Amino acid sequence: MTLAIVDSCVSCWACVDVCPSDAIYLSEQEKHFIIDAKKCTECEGDYANPQCASICPIEETILDSSGVAINPAGSLTGIPPDRMAEVMCEIQSR
């Protein structure tokens, strides 16, 4: 049971301070943050949802053990991806 941060991470440091198990660190080789599988608890026992995904400003950057994004596209805006183009056109026409 562990989460993973992929290379779309911009190293903003938001996730580091909210991780209750101190499982997130900056990898010099990867050039972005990674999650220590031995320390990650997915916030079970501390929070209902993984805190790193709750605060991450880059959608689809944090994956579960199956490789599925737990902060999927649309999670920041609340706008489903299939509706985003329509919404962007509306915004730009203002």
C-alpha angles and dihedrals in degrees: 000000000000144000128230135212114215130210095270084079111119094200094242092155093228094123097047097070095045097051106107093199099046089236098141123087140159113260115215091201097047095039091222139067121287134189121240103232092206092058102035114104095171083241092286109163092018107056139005091238133030105272095212091062092043093060103030110119093203114076119225093018100113117061133190122230089276092057094252118137112248089194097048129185109290095027093110098044100029087230114126112238092240089059098042096091090053092049093047091052089051092050094047092050092061 
